[in-house]
Amino acid sequence: MVVLRGFLVLVVFFLLGEAVRVLVGLPISGGVLGMVMATFTLMLRGRVTDELAAASQGLISVLVLLITPGVVGVFFIADQFAGHWTAVVVALVVGTLLSVFTTLLLMKKLTTEQARGDQHD
Amino acid sequence: MTDQPGGFNALLAAWTAGPMLSIGLTLGAFIVAQWLFARLRRPLWLPPVMIAALLLAAVVAASGLGFERYEAGARWLTVLLGPATVALGIPLYQQMHHIRALWRPIMVTLPLAASLAAFYALAIAWLMGAAPMVLASLAPKSVTAPIAMGITEELGGSVSLTLGGLLITGVLASLFVDWCARWLRITDDRIIGFALGLNGHAIGTARAFEISHTAGAFASLGMGLTGVFTALFLPLAFWMI
């Protein structure tokens, strides 16, 4: 019962997100809009109920289960992308290496700067 | 042949009349994958989602079930991705104090790094002559799956290709963060965790929780912020082009 009440809150926020997406005509999925609205609502309220925390934890822990059917599809669309695979693989490998490097370098620079700034304050 | 009593095809028809066969197979593969992953001592390059998908693909192809019929039933599970995406907002709220402590570096790095994560891959794929549909599928490659699937649908890409790209990106990010952090001599778990979540979404976040609790918290933060940022700006950027 407790988890169901939390689940209802998540479903209601999802439906609200869908409503905003359709009514405002935003090119963003209803789930994302619902997530943003849920986060802001919690920030305004200043606390999260146990039932909502339990329901969200439950869903997040089976996230892998929920995305698996989509991943299975990868093995059945291979021929659809014949000729694109080299581009896809090179883009993923080189692109990920570059973006990981950029993120680490930026964060390192900025946190050392902040630490130095804090000493001056 | 199809209506022969007791025949395999008749059984398959009865089982696939509802979604239960697909649900059962997916649940089974998920549980076996968790077990195998633990038995193999949690290899960085083979996360549970990859094991589960490989098992399912083999069963779906070998049994004659076919991907279309499997997917039709599995939709009963995938609809839950909607509320699951909303659920990501709760840990995001719970870690708000982490954002406050390190908000300046995070707020500068996030938009730059999240844009570059999409840009590097798109630029390389474009230079190599990939089709627009492939580009749309690769754009959300660093975003957590439920959000990425929504973005790809908005952009008109292929959800399956996106998920394949996501899987590869998550695994690669876990390896590359390890190498680059050593090379740049970074030992701060907050930075390592943030980079794992920003680039490697849920797979990177799972890896971060193996390093330390702080790394895990910052990975969830990086994953959540990248998801929101990319979901808000990528469709708008695509719109303008």
HADDOCK unambig.tbl for C-alpha pairs under 7 A between the chains (distance, minus, plus):
assign (segid A and resid 10 and name CA) (segid B and resid 83 and name CA) 5.33 0.50 0.50
assign (segid A and resid 10 and name CA) (segid B and resid 86 and name CA) 6.05 0.50 0.50
assign (segid A and resid 10 and name CA) (segid B and resid 87 and name CA) 6.47 0.50 0.50
assign (segid A and resid 11 and name CA) (segid B and resid 83 and name CA) 5.43 0.50 0.50
assign (segid A and resid 13 and name CA) (segid B and resid 86 and name CA) 6.94 0.50 0.50
assign (segid A and resid 14 and name CA) (segid B and resid 82 and name CA) 6.37 0.50 0.50
assign (segid A and resid 14 and name CA) (segid B and resid 83 and name CA) 5.77 0.50 0.50
assign (segid A and resid 14 and name CA) (segid B and resid 86 and name CA) 6.36 0.50 0.50
assign (segid A and resid 27 and name CA) (segid B and resid 154 and name CA) 6.10 0.50 0.50
assign (segid A and resid 27 and name CA) (segid B and resid 235 and name CA) 5.91 0.50 0.50
assign (segid A and resid 28 and name CA) (segid B and resid 151 and name CA) 6.71 0.50 0.50
assign (segid A and resid 28 and name CA) (segid B and resid 154 and name CA) 6.96 0.50 0.50
assign (segid A and resid 28 and name CA) (segid B and resid 231 and name CA) 6.09 0.50 0.50
assign (segid A and resid 28 and name CA) (segid B and resid 232 and name CA) 6.38 0.50 0.50
assign (segid A and resid 28 and name CA) (segid B and resid 235 and name CA) 6.96 0.50 0.50
assign (segid A and resid 29 and name CA) (segid B and resid 150 and name CA) 5.13 0.50 0.50
assign (segid A and resid 29 and name CA) (segid B and resid 151 and name CA) 6.73 0.50 0.50
assign (segid A and resid 31 and name CA) (segid B and resid 82 and name CA) 4.95 0.50 0.50
assign (segid A and resid 31 and name CA) (segid B and resid 83 and name CA) 6.55 0.50 0.50
assign (segid A and resid 31 and name CA) (segid B and resid 85 and name CA) 5.30 0.50 0.50
assign (segid A and resid 31 and name CA) (segid B and resid 86 and name CA) 5.53 0.50 0.50
assign (segid A and resid 32 and name CA) (segid B and resid 85 and name CA) 6.32 0.50 0.50
assign (segid A and resid 32 and name CA) (segid B and resid 86 and name CA) 6.55 0.50 0.50
assign (segid A and resid 32 and name CA) (segid B and resid 147 and name CA) 6.43 0.50 0.50
assign (segid A and resid 32 and name CA) (segid B and resid 228 and name CA) 6.80 0.50 0.50
assign (segid A and resid 34 and name CA) (segid B and resid 86 and name CA) 5.40 0.50 0.50
assign (segid A and resid 35 and name CA) (segid B and resid 85 and name CA) 6.34 0.50 0.50
assign (segid A and resid 35 and name CA) (segid B and resid 86 and name CA) 3.94 0.50 0.50
assign (segid A and resid 35 and name CA) (segid B and resid 87 and name CA) 6.76 0.50 0.50
assign (segid A and resid 35 and name CA) (segid B and resid 88 and name CA) 6.62 0.50 0.50
assign (segid A and resid 35 and name CA) (segid B and resid 89 and name CA) 4.86 0.50 0.50
assign (segid A and resid 36 and name CA) (segid B and resid 89 and name CA) 6.56 0.50 0.50
assign (segid A and resid 38 and name CA) (segid B and resid 86 and name CA) 6.95 0.50 0.50
assign (segid A and resid 38 and name CA) (segid B and resid 89 and name CA) 6.07 0.50 0.50
assign (segid A and resid 39 and name CA) (segid B and resid 89 and name CA) 5.03 0.50 0.50
assign (segid A and resid 39 and name CA) (segid B and resid 90 and name CA) 6.37 0.50 0.50
assign (segid A and resid 39 and name CA) (segid B and resid 92 and name CA) 6.99 0.50 0.50
assign (segid A and resid 39 and name CA) (segid B and resid 93 and name CA) 5.59 0.50 0.50
assign (segid A and resid 42 and name CA) (segid B and resid 93 and name CA) 6.77 0.50 0.50
assign (segid A and resid 43 and name CA) (segid B and resid 93 and name CA) 6.77 0.50 0.50
assign (segid A and resid 53 and name CA) (segid B and resid 90 and name CA) 6.82 0.50 0.50
assign (segid A and resid 56 and name CA) (segid B and resid 87 and name CA) 4.58 0.50 0.50
assign (segid A and resid 56 and name CA) (segid B and resid 90 and name CA) 6.89 0.50 0.50
assign (segid A and resid 59 and name CA) (segid B and resid 84 and name CA) 5.53 0.50 0.50
assign (segid A and resid 60 and name CA) (segid B and resid 84 and name CA) 6.31 0.50 0.50
assign (segid A and resid 60 and name CA) (segid B and resid 87 and name CA) 6.93 0.50 0.50
assign (segid A and resid 64 and name CA) (segid B and resid 49 and name CA) 5.94 0.50 0.50
assign (segid A and resid 65 and name CA) (segid B and resid 30 and name CA) 6.03 0.50 0.50
assign (segid A and resid 66 and name CA) (segid B and resid 77 and name CA) 5.89 0.50 0.50
assign (segid A and resid 66 and name CA) (segid B and resid 78 and name CA) 5.29 0.50 0.50
assign (segid A and resid 66 and name CA) (segid B and resid 81 and name CA) 6.47 0.50 0.50
assign (segid A and resid 67 and name CA) (segid B and resid 78 and name CA) 6.86 0.50 0.50
assign (segid A and resid 67 and name CA) (segid B and resid 145 and name CA) 6.76 0.50 0.50
assign (segid A and resid 68 and name CA) (segid B and resid 49 and name CA) 6.20 0.50 0.50
assign (segid A and resid 68 and name CA) (segid B and resid 52 and name CA) 6.90 0.50 0.50
assign (segid A and resid 68 and name CA) (segid B and resid 53 and name CA) 5.86 0.50 0.50
assign (segid A and resid 69 and name CA) (segid B and resid 71 and name CA) 6.72 0.50 0.50
assign (segid A and resid 69 and name CA) (segid B and resid 74 and name CA) 6.38 0.50 0.50
assign (segid A and resid 70 and name CA) (segid B and resid 160 and name CA) 5.58 0.50 0.50
assign (segid A and resid 70 and name CA) (segid B and resid 163 and name CA) 6.55 0.50 0.50
assign (segid A and resid 71 and name CA) (segid B and resid 53 and name CA) 6.02 0.50 0.50
assign (segid A and resid 71 and name CA) (segid B and resid 160 and name CA) 6.01 0.50 0.50
assign (segid A and resid 71 and name CA) (segid B and resid 163 and name CA) 5.40 0.50 0.50
assign (segid A and resid 71 and name CA) (segid B and resid 164 and name CA) 6.06 0.50 0.50
assign (segid A and resid 72 and name CA) (segid B and resid 53 and name CA) 4.85 0.50 0.50
assign (segid A and resid 72 and name CA) (segid B and resid 56 and name CA) 6.63 0.50 0.50
assign (segid A and resid 72 and name CA) (segid B and resid 57 and name CA) 5.58 0.50 0.50
assign (segid A and resid 73 and name CA) (segid B and resid 160 and name CA) 5.26 0.50 0.50
assign (segid A and resid 74 and name CA) (segid B and resid 160 and name CA) 5.01 0.50 0.50
assign (segid A and resid 74 and name CA) (segid B and resid 161 and name CA) 5.94 0.50 0.50
assign (segid A and resid 74 and name CA) (segid B and resid 164 and name CA) 5.74 0.50 0.50
assign (segid A and resid 75 and name CA) (segid B and resid 57 and name CA) 6.70 0.50 0.50
assign (segid A and resid 84 and name CA) (segid B and resid 130 and name CA) 6.03 0.50 0.50
assign (segid A and resid 87 and name CA) (segid B and resid 125 and name CA) 5.12 0.50 0.50
assign (segid A and resid 87 and name CA) (segid B and resid 128 and name CA) 5.61 0.50 0.50
assign (segid A and resid 87 and name CA) (segid B and resid 130 and name CA) 6.37 0.50 0.50
assign (segid A and resid 88 and name CA) (segid B and resid 125 and name CA) 6.24 0.50 0.50
assign (segid A and resid 91 and name CA) (segid B and resid 121 and name CA) 4.56 0.50 0.50
assign (segid A and resid 91 and name CA) (segid B and resid 124 and name CA) 5.19 0.50 0.50
assign (segid A and resid 91 and name CA) (segid B and resid 125 and name CA) 5.30 0.50 0.50
assign (segid A and resid 92 and name CA) (segid B and resid 121 and name CA) 5.89 0.50 0.50
assign (segid A and resid 92 and name CA) (segid B and resid 169 and name CA) 6.27 0.50 0.50
assign (segid A and resid 95 and name CA) (segid B and resid 117 and name CA) 6.81 0.50 0.50
assign (segid A and resid 95 and name CA) (segid B and resid 120 and name CA) 4.84 0.50 0.50
assign (segid A and resid 95 and name CA) (segid B and resid 121 and name CA) 4.48 0.50 0.50
assign (segid A and resid 96 and name CA) (segid B and resid 117 and name CA) 6.73 0.50 0.50
assign (segid A and resid 96 and name CA) (segid B and resid 169 and name CA) 6.50 0.50 0.50
assign (segid A and resid 96 and name CA) (segid B and resid 172 and name CA) 7.00 0.50 0.50
assign (segid A and resid 96 and name CA) (segid B and resid 173 and name CA) 6.33 0.50 0.50
assign (segid A and resid 97 and name CA) (segid B and resid 176 and name CA) 6.08 0.50 0.50
assign (segid A and resid 99 and name CA) (segid B and resid 113 and name CA) 6.54 0.50 0.50
assign (segid A and resid 99 and name CA) (segid B and resid 116 and name CA) 6.19 0.50 0.50
assign (segid A and resid 99 and name CA) (segid B and resid 117 and name CA) 5.05 0.50 0.50
assign (segid A and resid 100 and name CA) (segid B and resid 173 and name CA) 6.72 0.50 0.50
assign (segid A and resid 100 and name CA) (segid B and resid 176 and name CA) 6.72 0.50 0.50
assign (segid A and resid 100 and name CA) (segid B and resid 177 and name CA) 6.16 0.50 0.50
assign (segid A and resid 100 and name CA) (segid B and resid 195 and name CA) 6.50 0.50 0.50
assign (segid A and resid 100 and name CA) (segid B and resid 199 and name CA) 6.33 0.50 0.50
assign (segid A and resid 101 and name CA) (segid B and resid 180 and name CA) 6.17 0.50 0.50
assign (segid A and resid 102 and name CA) (segid B and resid 113 and name CA) 6.71 0.50 0.50
assign (segid A and resid 103 and name CA) (segid B and resid 109 and name CA) 6.74 0.50 0.50
assign (segid A and resid 103 and name CA) (segid B and resid 113 and name CA) 5.55 0.50 0.50
assign (segid A and resid 103 and name CA) (segid B and resid 195 and name CA) 5.94 0.50 0.50
assign (segid A and resid 104 and name CA) (segid B and resid 191 and name CA) 6.77 0.50 0.50
assign (segid A and resid 104 and name CA) (segid B and resid 195 and name CA) 6.22 0.50 0.50
assign (segid A and resid 106 and name CA) (segid B and resid 109 and name CA) 6.16 0.50 0.50
assign (segid A and resid 107 and name CA) (segid B and resid 105 and name CA) 6.10 0.50 0.50
assign (segid A and resid 107 and name CA) (segid B and resid 109 and name CA) 6.43 0.50 0.50
assign (segid A and resid 107 and name CA) (segid B and resid 191 and name CA) 6.31 0.50 0.50
assign (segid A and resid 110 and name CA) (segid B and resid 105 and name CA) 5.18 0.50 0.50
assign (segid A and resid 111 and name CA) (segid B and resid 105 and name CA) 6.02 0.50 0.50
